[in-house]
Structure formats: structure tokens, C-alpha cells
């Protein structure tokens, strides 16, 4: 890019627009950066702040292997940045989503499960977490904010909270949220404080409904000339993994992937995972059926991503929009002799896709820096021109999006899990044989995974040598190494705020 081109961008995106100006300056030799100039007027068409819009697509239980069947997501990988070490704070819906909204670990949100007394919407709300989310932060920056699809387990569209009927949490200008929307049909949406029932017609398919409402929100935001953040959180591909009508007959003969860990247990496996028998043909058939349903179900999610991107282009704001895709947790499908499920500390469950496109982000770039879902809220806040809350445990990913990794960047991610999960009210209660580990804390770095169970057992996987996590070598570690790992885990579990948590996470 020429000096004159850079000057044009600086004029269009004020110095305060941290991401837009910074990313373009860093990656100006890429086509994506060149297209992000204000020559078409798109950089300013959604508001006078110059800060980018944000579209956040969060899926439910999506594992990395499903990306192969999502062409628009694969195109995002080609056009933006992929995070190879993006880790969730728990491989369970409500704790993970609570961390996304607040930028805090479960030990600071108080949300460890999907149901009270240590989880669910009731706990999230009761501990005051809704008063400081990325929605409230961006609204303070003049953004229009929208939440659509799935919020938190235990939230119901018609519930009364603190005397407010059909409760809408603070910070959201547009609220289109379901309670039990897992079946994709026959659900109720809270649409800005009014409950609306949807049936079983093709037009009622939930992913398509929020797709359309998301496009409308983009259009209305542009009309109001305001920057916006759109959070579309799908129930897909969470079970029962109901596909859209046009996808019901697809992938009838799709083969089930059988990675190295399929139908195998690690050596020296923890007690809850021991004595697992090899799968029967019937079990493999059941896993295959589930896998095909999940692939069918994400087709509508992928189309939604394409539709939202096209709407951004039609409205002239695509070049000034940061578009991010992720999942709240992963999902194992036969690995470690476990039937389909989650809640473990294996990479199948805690290492999920995070892909980001936007102005100045290098096309096809990848980062191996440690990232976590506690980093999402600080990132969105900085993108809006705000200052991330010091009480948040995470760090803004903006430097990584610029292609820079600060010297003090965290090198360790923390996973916190309360179990076993036995609540009959929980849609994530593990099915037979799917794995239901006891409470644990886990550390995940670029090199290893360490798991410390409350019952006294441990796991250690050197993923640099054992990427499939099939050899628990904790017993072979020196006593000094074991003490160091335990001390690091304690520091991470006790940390509070970005400064303290970053200091703890610098060890690897």
C-alpha cells in the first residue's frame, strides 16, 4: 500500500479506532486491507465513530471436524485469522457462555454448571454478571446491540425477574432469545419483551428465523447510522441436531471419522475413564447416525453466515465489520471410547474453532498464541474504542489480530469443571457411556495438558509428542514438576482480574 493510501485510511479511521487503524497499518499489503479503505464510504456508513461493527456467530457443541462441511466458514479461514489454541473455560454451555459475556473465569462468575446452585441463568444473574458484559460496554460506546438465539441455560422468554415480566437483560437494544430451542421448532422467542410462539412449519426453523432477524438488525443499524454488535448464538448443532427441511436427506452415506483416539482409552487413564470396553457395531452405528445429523444441522448455520456476510456487503458495511465464528465447547464422537458428549478436558471438548475476519486482518493467517473465551469480551470492548474492564480475567485479542504477540501474552489457559453432572433438568446431562468426569481443573498450553481432579487423580499429556492425548504420563513426571504444575493450577484458580490472571498464565 502506498503512503498516500495509508494517509487516506488514517483520515477515515481516527487514531482512536484502535483496530481499524492498527490492523491496516500492520497488514496493508493484503487485498483484504486494501478493500477496507474508506473509498466506498463503507467505513463510516454505520456510524461516525470509525470503529468497526462486530458480528459474533456462536454455535452450540460444534467440534472442529464439522468445519470441513461448512464452506462459508472455510472461506472465513481463507479470508481471516484462525486460532489454533483457542480454549474454552469449561466444555459445558452455561459456564462457557458466562465467560464469553463477561471475560471472567467460572471461579469469578460463579457459574460452573448449567443449573443452580452453582450455575445456570439464575446464578449468572444473581451474582450481578449481567451488569458488566460486552453488551453493556459496547452500548456505552454508542453501539446498537443485539442478542439472538440461545442465551444461558435456565433463561425462559416469559420469566419474571425483579418484577420485570418477559425479562430482557441490561445492555441489549434488540433481544430475540429462545428458552428451549434445541428442537429448532415449537419454541417461544422473547422479542424485545414480547413473547412470540413459533410452530413446526418450515418457516419456523429457528436458525433461519434468527438469520432473518439478524439481517434486519444490520439493515436498521445502518439506517440509524450507528455502529453495531450482533450476537447470533445458535442452538445448532446441539442435540437432537434437527436439520433444516432442505438438508434432511443430505449426507446419507457420510462415513464416520475415526481419528487415532477413536475407540481407544489413554494409558493410565483416570478412574472415571477406566475399564471402557471396545465399541459394539450397534454403538458405532449410533455414533455414525449422530455425526450425520450434526453435519446436516450445521448447513443452515453455514448458510446463515453467508447470508449475514452478503447483507453486510449490500448495506456497504462489510469492509468495516469484524466477523467472528466460534463454539461454546467442543464434542467428542467416539474418541477415548466415549459415546457422543463433552465435559472432558480432552482437546475434542475444550479446543474449539475461533475464526475472525475483518478490516486489516491478514488473509489466511494463523496464530498459535494461547487464546480463551475470556478474551472475547475485552476484544469486543477494545474494538468499540472502549477500555476493557480491569476486573475481566481475559485480554483483548486485538494485538494478535494485528499479527503481533506481546511478550507478556498468556501461555496457559485454565479449564474449570464441576461434576459429575447428574441433574435431570440439564439438557447436557451425559448420556450412557458419553463420559461424566468428576470435578477438575485443567491447564492447557501449546505443549501440554494437565488435569487435576478433586478426587486426587491426575493426567498429563505432552501433546508435542502425543497430539491425540493417548498417553497419560503424569506418573513419570518428577516430584518438582508435579509441584510446579499444582502451584500453577492454584495460581490460575485463585486469580482475579486481567493483571493477576495474566501474571499467573505466563508460566508454561
Beta strands, then each sheet from edge to edge (+ up, - down):
strand 1: 53-59
strand 2: 81-83
strand 3: 86-87
strand 4: 144-150
strand 5: 174-178
strand 6: 188-191
strand 7: 194-197
strand 8: 228-233
strand 9: 321-327
strand 10: 354-357
strand 11: 365-367
strand 12: 371-372
strand 13: 413-417
strand 14: 440-444
strand 15: 448-453
strand 16: 458-462
sheet 1: 7+ 6- 5+ 4+ 8+ 1+ 9+ 10- 2+ 11+
sheet 2: 3+ 12+
sheet 3: 13+ 14- 15+ 16-
end
